[in-house]
């Protein structure tokens, strides 16, 4: 895989997605694909047409990517974690899983998953997440997936309040018998991929997660590619 490397975009730049010089990662990737790189703690948004495939790659290992989508023809129809869990009778998302909208329409199908651990329970980290759960930051500004999704998806007329629970690709969340949730380091290794096929025209938001705890202490890049 060849990587299109981004410098961290400004808030305005994020409306238009990433772009930058082409680089080759050390050792390369096995199939020669060209991907676009999201710098750590940034995001992008784009239209994914029905039948197109979105490949999300963890280039270094142990890095989460938040995914959210709305229907391109109706901003009031969006990805529903709850419906997806209901219809699968499972919180696991992997090859063969279907992502449903709040109106129970299929939005995307997982067609490849080399990691096997992803989260569909937690919302994207926000400034309030860091204020409430990370006292070590003492209320200081912190980049967040919610901000990156809201900023980039606003270019497609998606309101911030529309963004709810995300599919957190490569995130490792588990529950004790009493319901207490734990976030462990991702099990993804360098080069692991997660591939979705769109079942309808979608507006997609995608991030390189900004929460250090979710990424084993270090926020790293995410690579992605769209194929017809």
N, C-alpha and C positions, 0 to 999 in steps of 0.2 A: 504494500500500500504506500502511495505517495501522499504526503501531508501538505496541505495549504496552511501555513502557519500564520496565526493572527497575533498582532500586538493587541494588548487590551484596548478595546474600543471605548470611546467616550459614551456618555449616556445617549447623546444624539446618534452616534454611529450605530448603536445597538438596534435602532429601528430598522436598519438596512441589512443587518446580518454581517457576518465576518468576511474578511478578505485579506490577502497578504501574499508574500513571496512563497514559492514552493520549496519545501525542504524534504529530505529523506531521513527518516528516523534511523538511529544506529541499528545496523543489521537488517533494516527493511522489514517488510511484511511479506507473507507467503504468497499472496496472489496478485501483487502489483496494482491494487486498486488505488484510486486517487480519492483522498478524503479532505474535508475541511476541518481545521482545528479551532475549537473554542478555547481561548485562554482561561486559566483558572478564575473562578468566580465571575464568569460572564455568561451571557445567553444570546440566543438568536430566535427568530421566528420566520416562518415561511409557509407557503401553500404546498400541500402534499396531495396530488391528484389521485383519484381512485385507481387502483392497480399499481401505483408507484410503491417502491420499497424504500424505507428509511433504515439505514444501517448505523447503529451507534456503537462505537468502539472505545474501550478503555485502553489508551496507548501505553500507560505506565503501570497499571494495576492499582486496585484499592481506591477507585474514584467513582462517585455517584453522578448520575445525570438525571435531572428531573424532566419529565415529559408531561405536557398538557396539550389538549386539542379541543377545538370547537368545530362545528360544521361550517363549511365555507358558505353555505347558502342560508344559514340561520344562526346568529350569534347566541340565541337562546337555547341552543342544543349543544351540550358540552360533554366531555368525558366524565363518566360517573363511576367512581370507584365502587360505590355501593351496588349499583346494578351489575357491574362486572363480577363482584364477589358473589352476589345472589345467584346469578345464572350459572356460575361455575361450581357453586357450593364449595368454594375454596378461596383462600387468600393467596395461593400460589399463582404466579404468572410465569409461563414458560412456553415452549414450542407447542402450538395448537391453541393457546388461549386466545379468546376473543375479547376485545375491549368494547364495551357498550356505552351508549350515550344515556343521558337522563331520560330520554324517550324510548329507550330500549332498542335503538337501532345499532347494528354493528358498525363500529368506526374503523377498527383495524384488527388484524390477526397477527399473532407472533408466528413467524415462519422459521426462525432460527434463534437459538439461545445456547451459547457455549459456557455460560456462567451458572445459571440455575438459581441464583438468589437475588430477588428483587422485592421491593416493598410497594404495597398498594394501600397502606393504612394511614400514612402520615402526610400532612400538608407540607407545601414548600416552606423552607425556612424563611422567616421575615425578620424585620428589625425587632419586632415584638418578641420573636423567638429568642433572640440573643439577649434582649432586656430581661426576660422572665427566667430563662433557663441557663444563662451563661453569665453569672454575676461577675466573673473575672474581667469581662469587658467594660464593666462599670457604666453601662448605658451609652457608650460611645458608638458612633456610626459603624456599621458592619455591612459589607456587601451581602446580599441575600438572593436566593432563588426567586422568591416572590417579586422582589423589585425587578430582577432581570426579566422574568416572564411578563410582568405588567408593562414594563417599558417597551420591550420588543413587540409584544402582541398588540399594544395600543396602535401601532402603525396599521393594523388590520381591523381597527374599530372594535377590539375586544376590551371591555371595561375591566378594571382591576377586580371589582367585586365578582366577576364571573369566574375568576380563577379559584379553584377549590383543591380538593385532594388530588395529588399528582401520582403518576406512575414513576416511582423512584428507581430507575434502572441501576442495577448493581448494588443497591442498598441492602444491608444485612440487618433485618429487624426480626426479633423473635419475642414470644410471650411466655411468661411463666404460667403455671396452672391457675394462679390467682389473678391473671390478667395483666400483671405488670409487664410493660414493654422494655426491651433492651435493644440498644443500637451497638452492634459489634462492627469491627472493620470489615469492609467488603471482601468477599471471597474472590472477586474478579482478579485475574492475572493479566499481565501486559498482552494485548492483542485480543482479549475476549470481546465477543460481539453479541449484539441483540438486534434482531431484524424484524421490523413490522411491515406488513403490507396494508396499505390503506384500502378500506372497503367503501369509502365515500370521499368526496373532496373535503379536505380538512385544512384548517389553519392550525399549525403546530408551533408550540413554544418548546425550546430545548435549552438546558443549561449544563454548565459544568458546576456542580454543587459547591456552594459557598461555605457550608458548615464544616469546620475542621473535624469535629467529633465523628461525623458521618464518613469521613475519608481517612481514618486512622491518623489524624493529627495534621495532615498536610493536604491542602487543596491543589489539585493537579488539573491538567487539560482533559478535554473530551474530544474525540474525533467523530465525524459523521459524514454520511454520503446519501444522496438520493439517486435512485435508479428507476428507469421506466420498466 
